[in-house]
Amino acid sequence: MLEEKRPLSSFLAQQSKSAHLRRPENISTTAALPVCEEPCQLEVPFQVEFLLQSPFQLPIDPAPIPVFTFQTNCLQCTSEPCTIETEVDSPCNDDALAATTTIRKLRVVGNLSFLVSLGPIVAPGGGSTGASLSQFGQVCMDQVVCYTSEFAPVPCPNFHLIEVDPNSIQIDTTPSPGGSTLIQLTGSFVLPDCHGDPSQSLLYVTNAGTHDVSVIESVSGNIINTVPVGESPFHIALTPDKNNAYVPNSGENSTSVLDVNSNTVVATIIMSNPHFAAITPNGAYAYITSPNTDTVYVVDTTSYTITETISVSGAIGIDVTPDGAYVYVTDGAGDSVAVIETASNTVTDHITVGEFPSSVAVTPNGAYAYVTNFATDINNDHSVSVIETASNMVVATVIVGDSPSSVTITPDGTRAYVTHALAPVISVIDTSTNAIVQTIPASESFGLAITSDGALGYVTRFWDNEISVFETTSNSIIGTFLVGAGPAGIAVN
């Protein structure tokens, strides 16, 4: 049966039925909750004292500029439910009705340790005392920094962005017995808010279980926005100008178009069972696959309308060559890759690969296309086929772990990273030898994206509702972010 050849085409849509967003365990639906009345407080006052040993009692003139170093590993975020009074429109008339809404307050607790240095100390008249002072300090924190909706992921601030309010600094000196001087330094630390760090790249992650897209800071892991889309969003593709993102909703007949500047859906394009999308280098067209209808849709990105449909059986994975001349589409039903000429939007070639090809990525120089063969039969080889685009022939086959689900090429073209839906590794392929040079231990994963500088990679872990972050130099996992339920596709802006 044809449907049996397409386990991946409906895989996430089926799994997302049981991957709904769970109600946070710390929110009681029966016990009375406190009212949200604590103000948000981002400033933390501090005070440090130094003792300057000197043969003379010296006031400090002018005051030296303090230098701070922070230790933030003892800080953590806690989320507490509370209620606010709101008004809602009556369903019967224009009357406003009083309502109680449960939200959450984000509290930062713990000890903030810091080292502050003063020096060199200058005496009145410009003479240096030759002294430089350092002192450790600590402040205890327990304060609300923001409020968020009841079910939103906790947007914990990035503690690495803690700063000192320069206008709050005050230095006072007091003569002490024995010719020493007591220096008292006071001021305020300023915590970052929960609304994002503009200096970071942003990750866009489709959550198949919660039917939305999470917008995440790439370094801190803070979720700064959640955009509702259609049912079971499978994949996401950014336009070359990074202004829009195309999100095929595999659980319904539509593709959502996001404006990534406002994080809103600006268009919904009706099409049957869309799964993967790829944008031409000039940004003029989006090519979107539909495996259940054996179709590739061609969408005009200016008018958000379908201009053509191209017949490709079992169309799933898709990518465009850097010159925009050809589109490579995996044919899951025919164990092949179809080549579409964009000038005519016709299929000009079919290339036989491994069993059930699920994704494809073209190298930055356009010379090769890497294809993951998901292999529905466990007795068959799970592999990556390497196609030479000049001849459209398979020139290498790389045996990898079980069920390779997606492949991404580094910007310099030297490595191909492969995720595995049913194996706890990420395979790293050297594109010069087409051999696996390393495997990165990781939970089973689906989508994969690499930063434009090639330094970091991000993989979606559908089963764990998480994203893993790895360094491409060491090929080691360095962090994990929580996202919505059933994360599948991912893109880096």
One Martini backbone bead per residue (centre of mass of N, CA, C, O) as a GRO file, in nm:
protein
  493
    1MET     BB    1   0.099   0.035   0.019
    2LEU     BB    2   0.139   0.366   0.003
    3GLU     BB    3   0.101   0.448   0.305
    4GLU     BB    4   0.336   0.254   0.409
    5LYS     BB    5   0.562   0.447   0.268
    6ARG     BB    6   0.456   0.704   0.485
    7PRO     BB    7   0.540   0.753   0.795
    8LEU     BB    8   0.651   1.056   0.800
    9SER     BB    9   0.411   1.223   0.678
   10SER     BB   10   0.229   1.138   0.963
   11PHE     BB   11   0.391   1.124   1.226
   12LEU     BB   12   0.354   1.400   1.377
   13ALA     BB   13   0.049   1.420   1.356
   14GLN     BB   14  -0.006   1.168   1.527
   15GLN     BB   15   0.167   1.239   1.782
   16SER     BB   16   0.027   1.520   1.850
   17LYS     BB   17  -0.234   1.408   1.981
   18SER     BB   18  -0.040   1.332   2.254
   19ALA     BB   19   0.118   1.643   2.266
   20HIS     BB   20  -0.012   1.817   2.459
   21LEU     BB   21  -0.033   2.068   2.657
   22ARG     BB   22   0.053   2.089   2.980
   23ARG     BB   23  -0.041   2.139   3.286
   24PRO     BB   24   0.090   2.281   3.535
   25GLU     BB   25   0.154   2.135   3.844
   26ASN     BB   26   0.163   2.421   4.019
   27ILE     BB   27  -0.145   2.438   3.927
   28SER     BB   28  -0.436   2.484   4.080
   29THR     BB   29  -0.795   2.413   4.031
   30THR     BB   30  -0.900   2.447   4.349
   31ALA     BB   31  -0.728   2.626   4.488
   32ALA     BB   32  -0.671   2.915   4.624
   33LEU     BB   33  -0.547   3.208   4.487
   34PRO     BB   34  -0.353   3.460   4.468
   35VAL     BB   35  -0.307   3.782   4.420
   36CYS     BB   36  -0.174   3.996   4.178
   37GLU     BB   37   0.044   4.245   4.361
   38GLU     BB   38   0.328   4.231   4.288
   39PRO     BB   39   0.581   4.407   4.194
   40CYS     BB   40   0.806   4.476   3.969
   41GLN     BB   41   1.168   4.399   4.022
   42LEU     BB   42   1.494   4.503   3.877
   43GLU     BB   43   1.618   4.616   4.138
   44VAL     BB   44   1.937   4.584   4.332
   45PRO     BB   45   2.064   4.652   4.620
   46PHE     BB   46   2.394   4.763   4.740
   47GLN     BB   47   2.681   4.689   4.971
   48VAL     BB   48   3.027   4.804   5.017
   49GLU     BB   49   3.334   4.747   5.204
   50PHE     BB   50   3.640   4.930   5.263
   51LEU     BB   51   3.991   4.910   5.372
   52LEU     BB   52   4.225   5.173   5.383
   53GLN     BB   53   4.562   5.154   5.413
   54SER     BB   54   4.715   5.446   5.576
   55PRO     BB   55   4.914   5.704   5.704
   56PHE     BB   56   4.658   5.854   5.601
   57GLN     BB   57   4.368   6.030   5.599
   58LEU     BB   58   4.175   5.962   5.303
   59PRO     BB   59   4.019   6.106   5.077
   60ILE     BB   60   3.842   6.060   4.775
   61ASP     BB   61   4.008   6.224   4.487
   62PRO     BB   62   3.863   6.101   4.280
   63ALA     BB   63   3.636   5.873   4.213
   64PRO     BB   64   3.642   5.560   4.141
   65ILE     BB   65   3.578   5.310   3.910
   66PRO     BB   66   3.391   5.041   3.925
   67VAL     BB   67   3.444   4.681   3.896
   68PHE     BB   68   3.246   4.406   3.775
   69THR     BB   69   3.181   4.062   3.888
   70PHE     BB   70   2.978   3.781   3.815
   71GLN     BB   71   2.776   3.530   4.000
   72THR     BB   72   2.482   3.326   3.879
   73ASN     BB   73   2.448   3.009   3.973
   74CYS     BB   74   2.241   3.089   4.233
   75LEU     BB   75   2.021   3.142   4.028
   76GLN     BB   76   1.654   3.137   4.000
   77CYS     BB   77   1.343   3.028   3.872
   78THR     BB   78   1.002   3.091   3.961
   79SER     BB   79   0.660   2.968   3.945
   80GLU     BB   80   0.353   3.149   4.018
   81PRO     BB   81   0.031   3.151   4.093
   82CYS     BB   82  -0.231   3.385   3.995
   83THR     BB   83  -0.472   3.656   4.014
   84ILE     BB   84  -0.699   3.842   3.799
   85GLU     BB   85  -0.896   4.110   3.711
   86THR     BB   86  -1.143   4.104   3.454
   87GLU     BB   87  -1.285   4.163   3.127
   88VAL     BB   88  -1.577   4.047   2.948
   89ASP     BB   89  -1.773   3.966   2.696
   90SER     BB   90  -2.082   3.915   2.634
   91PRO     BB   91  -2.256   3.676   2.439
   92CYS     BB   92  -2.539   3.858   2.436
   93ASN     BB   93  -2.388   4.138   2.475
   94ASP     BB   94  -2.216   4.451   2.565
   95ASP     BB   95  -2.147   4.354   2.825
   96ALA     BB   96  -1.946   4.358   3.109
   97LEU     BB   97  -1.757   4.101   3.264
   98ALA     BB   98  -1.650   3.955   3.537
   99ALA     BB   99  -1.313   3.814   3.583
  100THR     BB  100  -1.095   3.535   3.647
  101THR     BB  101  -0.739   3.517   3.606
  102THR     BB  102  -0.478   3.301   3.538
  103ILE     BB  103  -0.143   3.349   3.626
  104ARG     BB  104   0.215   3.427   3.624
  105LYS     BB  105   0.491   3.458   3.838
  106LEU     BB  106   0.824   3.570   3.814
  107ARG     BB  107   1.087   3.448   4.020
  108VAL     BB  108   1.386   3.560   4.175
  109VAL     BB  109   1.627   3.344   4.329
  110GLY     BB  110   1.901   3.407   4.544
  111ASN     BB  111   2.253   3.449   4.498
  112LEU     BB  112   2.451   3.739   4.431
  113SER     BB  113   2.770   3.736   4.320
  114PHE     BB  114   3.062   3.962   4.370
  115LEU     BB  115   3.324   4.159   4.216
  116VAL     BB  116   3.494   4.450   4.338
  117SER     BB  117   3.687   4.720   4.191
  118LEU     BB  118   3.943   4.953   4.306
  119GLY     BB  119   4.132   5.160   4.087
  120PRO     BB  120   4.333   5.374   4.154
  121ILE     BB  121   4.404   5.547   4.436
  122VAL     BB  122   4.334   5.897   4.480
  123ALA     BB  123   4.451   6.171   4.607
  124PRO     BB  124   4.462   6.470   4.696
  125GLY     BB  125   4.611   6.638   4.415
  126GLY     BB  126   4.689   6.343   4.255
  127GLY     BB  127   4.799   6.142   4.449
  128SER     BB  128   4.907   5.826   4.476
  129THR     BB  129   4.864   5.536   4.686
  130GLY     BB  130   4.892   5.247   4.531
  131ALA     BB  131   4.592   5.151   4.547
  132SER     BB  132   4.405   4.840   4.519
  133LEU     BB  133   4.069   4.722   4.536
  134SER     BB  134   3.898   4.424   4.668
  135GLN     BB  135   3.553   4.282   4.681
  136PHE     BB  136   3.324   4.081   4.816
  137GLY     BB  137   2.978   4.010   4.734
  138GLN     BB  138   2.623   3.991   4.851
  139VAL     BB  139   2.289   3.915   4.734
  140CYS     BB  140   1.954   3.877   4.815
  141MET     BB  141   1.699   3.715   4.619
  142ASP     BB  142   1.325   3.805   4.609
  143GLN     BB  143   1.162   3.859   4.304
  144VAL     BB  144   0.958   4.010   4.081
  145VAL     BB  145   0.991   4.043   3.708
  146CYS     BB  146   0.724   3.893   3.593
  147TYR     BB  147   0.447   3.827   3.377
  148THR     BB  148   0.243   3.545   3.270
  149SER     BB  149   0.087   3.316   3.129
  150GLU     BB  150  -0.028   3.018   3.237
  151PHE     BB  151   0.108   2.834   2.974
  152ALA     BB  152   0.363   2.965   2.949
  153PRO     BB  153   0.674   2.971   2.922
  154VAL     BB  154   0.946   3.038   3.110
  155PRO     BB  155   1.102   3.371   3.095
  156CYS     BB  156   1.397   3.365   3.183
  157PRO     BB  157   1.639   3.551   3.253
  158ASN     BB  158   1.950   3.675   3.152
  159PHE     BB  159   2.206   3.684   3.383
  160HIS     BB  160   2.441   3.793   3.189
  161LEU     BB  161   2.279   4.095   3.183
  162ILE     BB  162   2.379   4.213   3.427
  163GLU     BB  163   2.377   4.539   3.576
  164VAL     BB  164   2.490   4.870   3.642
  165ASP     BB  165   2.380   5.158   3.777
  166PRO     BB  166   2.555   5.448   3.730
  167ASN     BB  167   2.355   5.649   3.896
  168SER     BB  168   2.383   5.480   4.183
  169ILE     BB  169   2.664   5.550   4.247
  170GLN     BB  170   2.830   5.554   4.575
  171ILE     BB  171   3.103   5.726   4.752
  172ASP     BB  172   3.222   5.679   5.085
  173THR     BB  173   3.414   5.840   5.348
  174THR     BB  174   3.591   5.725   5.656
  175PRO     BB  175   3.763   5.777   5.917
  176SER     BB  176   3.998   5.570   6.085
  177PRO     BB  177   4.169   5.418   6.298
  178GLY     BB  178   4.518   5.432   6.223
  179GLY     BB  179   4.495   5.582   5.927
  180SER     BB  180   4.237   5.488   5.798
  181THR     BB  181   3.989   5.403   5.535
  182LEU     BB  182   3.645   5.407   5.483
  183ILE     BB  183   3.474   5.241   5.215
  184GLN     BB  184   3.155   5.315   5.063
  185LEU     BB  185   2.954   5.114   4.844
  186THR     BB  186   2.677   5.208   4.641
  187GLY     BB  187   2.379   5.055   4.472
  188SER     BB  188   2.254   4.909   4.154
  189PHE     BB  189   2.108   4.643   4.016
  190VAL     BB  190   2.013   4.516   3.682
  191LEU     BB  191   1.773   4.334   3.550
  192PRO     BB  192   1.661   4.156   3.314
  193ASP     BB  193   1.411   4.105   3.126
  194CYS     BB  194   1.145   3.902   2.955
  195HIS     BB  195   1.177   4.042   2.635
  196GLY     BB  196   1.466   4.023   2.541
  197ASP     BB  197   1.763   4.000   2.323
  198PRO     BB  198   1.872   4.177   2.043
  199SER     BB  199   2.169   4.035   2.015
  200GLN     BB  200   2.022   3.782   1.943
  201SER     BB  201   1.935   3.519   1.803
  202LEU     BB  202   1.662   3.346   1.642
  203LEU     BB  203   1.426   3.097   1.711
  204TYR     BB  204   1.217   2.877   1.509
  205VAL     BB  205   0.951   2.669   1.645
  206THR     BB  206   0.767   2.389   1.582
  207ASN     BB  207   0.458   2.281   1.748
  208ALA     BB  208   0.262   2.005   1.711
  209GLY     BB  209   0.098   1.995   1.994
  210THR     BB  210   0.033   2.334   2.010
  211HIS     BB  211   0.010   2.491   1.739
  212ASP     BB  212   0.304   2.645   1.719
  213VAL     BB  213   0.546   2.919   1.756
  214SER     BB  214   0.863   2.953   1.880
  215VAL     BB  215   1.044   3.231   2.022
  216ILE     BB  216   1.405   3.218   2.055
  217GLU     BB  217   1.680   3.261   2.223
  218SER     BB  218   1.994   3.130   2.136
  219VAL     BB  219   2.136   3.159   2.430
  220SER     BB  220   1.919   3.164   2.674
  221GLY     BB  221   1.620   3.034   2.588
  222ASN     BB  222   1.418   3.246   2.563
  223ILE     BB  223   1.075   3.292   2.546
  224ILE     BB  224   0.927   3.572   2.363
  225ASN     BB  225   0.726   3.393   2.178
  226THR     BB  226   0.386   3.288   2.069
  227VAL     BB  227   0.255   3.145   1.761
  228PRO     BB  228  -0.029   3.079   1.623
  229VAL     BB  229  -0.140   2.815   1.415
  230GLY     BB  230  -0.180   2.536   1.286
  231GLU     BB  231  -0.201   2.205   1.259
  232SER     BB  232   0.080   2.050   1.292
  233PRO     BB  233   0.360   2.180   1.260
  234PHE     BB  234   0.647   2.065   1.070
  235HIS     BB  235   0.775   2.327   0.938
  236ILE     BB  236   1.041   2.577   0.848
  237ALA     BB  237   1.081   2.882   0.636
  238LEU     BB  238   1.298   3.127   0.543
  239THR     BB  239   1.351   3.407   0.405
  240PRO     BB  240   1.626   3.570   0.288
  241ASP     BB  241   1.529   3.849   0.447
  242LYS     BB  242   1.394   3.754   0.730
  243ASN     BB  243   1.065   3.837   0.732
  244ASN     BB  244   0.968   3.539   0.666
  245ALA     BB  245   0.756   3.248   0.745
  246TYR     BB  246   0.703   2.908   0.654
  247VAL     BB  247   0.413   2.702   0.772
  248PRO     BB  248   0.338   2.384   0.761
  249ASN     BB  249   0.018   2.224   0.820
  250SER     BB  250  -0.017   1.882   0.851
  251GLY     BB  251  -0.318   1.873   1.004
  252GLU     BB  252  -0.388   2.065   0.763
  253ASN     BB  253  -0.500   2.290   0.487
  254SER     BB  254  -0.214   2.469   0.550
  255THR     BB  255  -0.019   2.781   0.532
  256SER     BB  256   0.179   2.979   0.727
  257VAL     BB  257   0.253   3.335   0.748
  258LEU     BB  258   0.524   3.503   0.893
  259ASP     BB  259   0.598   3.790   1.071
  260VAL     BB  260   0.907   3.835   1.235
  261ASN     BB  261   0.870   4.131   1.346
  262SER     BB  262   0.563   4.076   1.479
  263ASN     BB  263   0.465   3.786   1.523
  264THR     BB  264   0.258   3.728   1.273
  265VAL     BB  265  -0.011   3.634   1.085
  266VAL     BB  266  -0.049   3.731   0.729
  267ALA     BB  267  -0.106   3.431   0.613
  268THR     BB  268  -0.334   3.183   0.455
  269ILE     BB  269  -0.270   2.886   0.276
  270ILE     BB  270  -0.449   2.682   0.077
  271MET     BB  271  -0.370   2.331   0.129
  272SER     BB  272  -0.274   1.998   0.098
  273ASN     BB  273  -0.082   1.852   0.320
  274PRO     BB  274   0.161   2.007   0.434
  275HIS     BB  275   0.531   1.991   0.513
  276PHE     BB  276   0.744   2.131   0.316
  277ALA     BB  277   0.985   2.409   0.272
  278ALA     BB  278   1.108   2.632   0.003
  279ILE     BB  279   1.320   2.903  -0.092
  280THR     BB  280   1.415   3.113  -0.306
  281PRO     BB  281   1.689   3.320  -0.327
  282ASN     BB  282   1.492   3.572  -0.425
  283GLY     BB  283   1.201   3.524  -0.270
  284ALA     BB  284   0.954   3.467  -0.482
  285TYR     BB  285   0.938   3.151  -0.392
  286ALA     BB  286   0.742   2.874  -0.274
  287TYR     BB  287   0.807   2.532  -0.193
  288ILE     BB  288   0.546   2.281  -0.133
  289THR     BB  289   0.477   1.984   0.022
  290SER     BB  290   0.249   1.687  -0.064
  291PRO     BB  291   0.226   1.353   0.000
  292ASN     BB  292  -0.091   1.279  -0.022
  293THR     BB  293  -0.101   1.442  -0.327
  294ASP     BB  294   0.152   1.453  -0.503
  295THR     BB  295   0.269   1.761  -0.430
  296VAL     BB  296   0.388   2.081  -0.560
  297TYR     BB  297   0.384   2.399  -0.443
  298VAL     BB  298   0.352   2.729  -0.592
  299VAL     BB  299   0.446   3.037  -0.433
  300ASP     BB  300   0.370   3.366  -0.413
  301THR     BB  301   0.529   3.596  -0.190
  302THR     BB  302   0.350   3.852  -0.252
  303SER     BB  303   0.040   3.718  -0.275
  304TYR     BB  304  -0.005   3.430  -0.150
  305THR     BB  305  -0.016   3.240  -0.411
  306ILE     BB  306  -0.103   2.986  -0.622
  307THR     BB  307   0.050   2.916  -0.945
  308GLU     BB  308   0.141   2.606  -0.902
  309THR     BB  309   0.149   2.250  -0.987
  310ILE     BB  310   0.344   1.954  -0.898
  311SER     BB  311   0.413   1.624  -0.982
  312VAL     BB  312   0.500   1.425  -0.680
  313SER     BB  313   0.552   1.141  -0.543
  314GLY     BB  314   0.578   1.161  -0.212
  315ALA     BB  315   0.627   1.452  -0.122
  316ILE     BB  316   0.871   1.605   0.101
  317GLY     BB  317   1.152   1.685   0.071
  318ILE     BB  318   1.330   2.015   0.031
  319ASP     BB  319   1.536   2.198  -0.218
  320VAL     BB  320   1.748   2.468  -0.330
  321THR     BB  321   1.949   2.597  -0.533
  322PRO     BB  322   2.156   2.873  -0.520
  323ASP     BB  323   2.054   2.965  -0.826
  324GLY     BB  324   1.738   2.861  -0.859
  325ALA     BB  325   1.706   2.630  -1.094
  326TYR     BB  326   1.658   2.400  -0.869
  327VAL     BB  327   1.454   2.128  -0.737
  328TYR     BB  328   1.466   1.907  -0.458
  329VAL     BB  329   1.267   1.598  -0.428
  330THR     BB  330   1.133   1.370  -0.226
  331ASP     BB  331   1.030   1.024  -0.308
  332GLY     BB  332   0.869   0.815  -0.095
  333ALA     BB  333   0.729   0.613  -0.305
  334GLY     BB  334   1.002   0.581  -0.518
  335ASP     BB  335   1.290   0.603  -0.408
  336SER     BB  336   1.343   0.921  -0.482
  337VAL     BB  337   1.452   1.208  -0.682
  338ALA     BB  338   1.326   1.508  -0.780
  339VAL     BB  339   1.369   1.734  -1.063
  340ILE     BB  340   1.320   2.086  -1.077
  341GLU     BB  341   1.254   2.329  -1.310
  342THR     BB  342   1.190   2.666  -1.251
  343ALA     BB  343   1.131   2.788  -1.535
  344SER     BB  344   0.892   2.546  -1.585
  345ASN     BB  345   0.792   2.353  -1.362
  346THR     BB  346   0.951   2.074  -1.422
  347VAL     BB  347   1.027   1.744  -1.448
  348THR     BB  348   1.368   1.624  -1.541
  349ASP     BB  349   1.422   1.412  -1.296
  350HIS     BB  350   1.527   1.084  -1.162
  351ILE     BB  351   1.665   0.957  -0.847
  352THR     BB  352   1.799   0.686  -0.713
  353VAL     BB  353   1.775   0.569  -0.384
  354GLY     BB  354   1.676   0.499  -0.098
  355GLU     BB  355   1.464   0.426   0.147
  356PHE     BB  356   1.264   0.663   0.211
  357PRO     BB  357   1.299   0.967   0.143
  358SER     BB  358   1.288   1.271   0.365
  359SER     BB  359   1.551   1.450   0.294
  360VAL     BB  360   1.714   1.764   0.174
  361ALA     BB  361   2.054   1.899   0.093
  362VAL     BB  362   2.225   2.166  -0.037
  363THR     BB  363   2.507   2.285  -0.110
  364PRO     BB  364   2.643   2.601  -0.125
  365ASN     BB  365   2.774   2.527  -0.425
  366GLY     BB  366   2.565   2.305  -0.567
  367ALA     BB  367   2.710   2.010  -0.614
  368TYR     BB  368   2.529   1.882  -0.376
  369ALA     BB  369   2.302   1.621  -0.249
  370TYR     BB  370   2.150   1.538   0.059
  371VAL     BB  371   1.999   1.215   0.154
  372THR     BB  372   1.757   1.082   0.355
  373ASN     BB  373   1.701   0.733   0.452
  374PHE     BB  374   1.465   0.612   0.658
  375ALA     BB  375   1.370   0.325   0.644
  376THR     BB  376   1.107   0.115   0.715
  377ASP     BB  377   1.302  -0.122   0.703
  378ILE     BB  378   1.508  -0.262   0.942
  379ASN     BB  379   1.681  -0.437   0.722
  380ASN     BB  380   1.764  -0.180   0.608
  381ASP     BB  381   1.943   0.075   0.513
  382HIS     BB  382   2.058   0.355   0.684
  383SER     BB  383   2.090   0.652   0.485
  384VAL     BB  384   2.308   0.861   0.271
  385SER     BB  385   2.269   1.032  -0.022
  386VAL     BB  386   2.493   1.136  -0.288
  387ILE     BB  387   2.447   1.405  -0.513
  388GLU     BB  388   2.535   1.498  -0.830
  389THR     BB  389   2.415   1.778  -0.996
  390ALA     BB  390   2.546   1.759  -1.281
  391SER     BB  391   2.443   1.435  -1.319
  392ASN     BB  392   2.235   1.303  -1.128
  393MET     BB  393   2.420   1.121  -0.929
  394VAL     BB  394   2.520   0.870  -0.725
  395VAL     BB  395   2.843   0.887  -0.537
  396ALA     BB  396   2.722   0.818  -0.242
  397THR     BB  397   2.700   0.602   0.062
  398VAL     BB  398   2.587   0.657   0.397
  399ILE     BB  399   2.602   0.492   0.687
  400VAL     BB  400   2.365   0.508   0.949
  401GLY     BB  401   2.141   0.548   1.161
  402ASP     BB  402   1.839   0.529   1.261
  403SER     BB  403   1.620   0.714   1.105
  404PRO     BB  404   1.683   0.947   0.911
  405SER     BB  405   1.532   1.282   0.904
  406SER     BB  406   1.775   1.501   0.874
  407VAL     BB  407   1.960   1.762   0.682
  408THR     BB  408   2.261   1.969   0.729
  409ILE     BB  409   2.464   2.231   0.611
  410THR     BB  410   2.729   2.399   0.636
  411PRO     BB  411   2.829   2.706   0.521
  412ASP     BB  412   3.118   2.571   0.421
  413GLY     BB  413   3.051   2.255   0.335
  414THR     BB  414   3.210   2.031   0.534
  415ARG     BB  415   2.929   1.952   0.675
  416ALA     BB  416   2.696   1.689   0.774
  417TYR     BB  417   2.391   1.688   0.951
  418VAL     BB  418   2.223   1.411   1.129
  419THR     BB  419   1.918   1.308   1.216
  420HIS     BB  420   1.730   1.087   1.457
  421ALA     BB  421   1.423   0.948   1.538
  422LEU     BB  422   1.551   0.637   1.652
  423ALA     BB  423   1.830   0.777   1.751
  424PRO     BB  424   2.080   0.891   2.001
  425VAL     BB  425   2.194   1.076   1.742
  426ILE     BB  426   2.445   1.267   1.562
  427SER     BB  427   2.558   1.286   1.243
  428VAL     BB  428   2.894   1.331   1.105
  429ILE     BB  429   2.986   1.457   0.783
  430ASP     BB  430   3.237   1.443   0.554
  431THR     BB  431   3.226   1.595   0.237
  432SER     BB  432   3.510   1.498   0.121
  433THR     BB  433   3.456   1.168   0.209
  434ASN     BB  434   3.182   1.054   0.304
  435ALA     BB  435   3.225   1.034   0.627
  436ILE     BB  436   3.208   0.943   0.946
  437VAL     BB  437   3.356   1.141   1.219
  438GLN     BB  438   3.091   1.167   1.408
  439THR     BB  439   2.903   1.130   1.718
  440ILE     BB  440   2.625   1.271   1.888
  441PRO     BB  441   2.495   1.259   2.182
  442ALA     BB  442   2.136   1.213   2.160
  443SER     BB  443   1.835   1.249   2.132
  444GLU     BB  444   1.582   1.208   1.958
  445SER     BB  445   1.553   1.368   1.631
  446PHE     BB  446   1.475   1.617   1.378
  447GLY     BB  447   1.538   1.901   1.358
  448LEU     BB  448   1.783   2.135   1.187
  449ALA     BB  449   2.015   2.402   1.281
  450ILE     BB  450   2.247   2.660   1.162
  451THR     BB  451   2.444   2.900   1.194
  452SER     BB  452   2.591   3.137   0.986
  453ASP     BB  453   2.886   3.072   1.130
  454GLY     BB  454   2.883   2.753   1.224
  455ALA     BB  455   2.900   2.716   1.553
  456LEU     BB  456   2.590   2.629   1.579
  457GLY     BB  457   2.349   2.382   1.687
  458TYR     BB  458   1.998   2.275   1.633
  459VAL     BB  459   1.768   2.044   1.797
  460THR     BB  460   1.476   1.858   1.784
  461ARG     BB  461   1.287   1.708   2.067
  462PHE     BB  462   0.991   1.569   2.048
  463TRP     BB  463   0.967   1.385   2.313
  464ASP     BB  464   1.093   1.628   2.522
  465ASN     BB  465   1.038   1.931   2.462
  466GLU     BB  466   1.323   2.006   2.309
  467ILE     BB  467   1.647   2.169   2.280
  468SER     BB  468   1.958   2.119   2.133
  469VAL     BB  469   2.298   2.228   2.185
  470PHE     BB  470   2.580   2.262   1.955
  471GLU     BB  471   2.912   2.233   1.880
  472THR     BB  472   3.115   2.222   1.585
  473THR     BB  473   3.404   2.184   1.702
  474SER     BB  474   3.331   1.953   1.932
  475ASN     BB  475   3.065   1.800   1.910
  476SER     BB  476   2.884   1.919   2.161
  477ILE     BB  477   2.674   1.941   2.416
  478ILE     BB  478   2.568   2.268   2.585
  479GLY     BB  479   2.240   2.254   2.570
  480THR     BB  480   1.893   2.322   2.695
  481PHE     BB  481   1.558   2.372   2.573
  482LEU     BB  482   1.242   2.472   2.631
  483VAL     BB  483   0.926   2.394   2.485
  484GLY     BB  484   0.690   2.283   2.330
  485ALA     BB  485   0.490   2.045   2.197
  486GLY     BB  486   0.644   1.881   1.957
  487PRO     BB  487   0.914   1.951   1.822
  488ALA     BB  488   1.032   1.997   1.476
  489GLY     BB  489   1.089   2.265   1.348
  490ILE     BB  490   1.380   2.478   1.238
  491ALA     BB  491   1.506   2.824   1.269
  492VAL     BB  492   1.751   3.080   1.188
  493ASN     BB  493   1.787   3.448   1.238
   0.00000   0.00000   0.00000
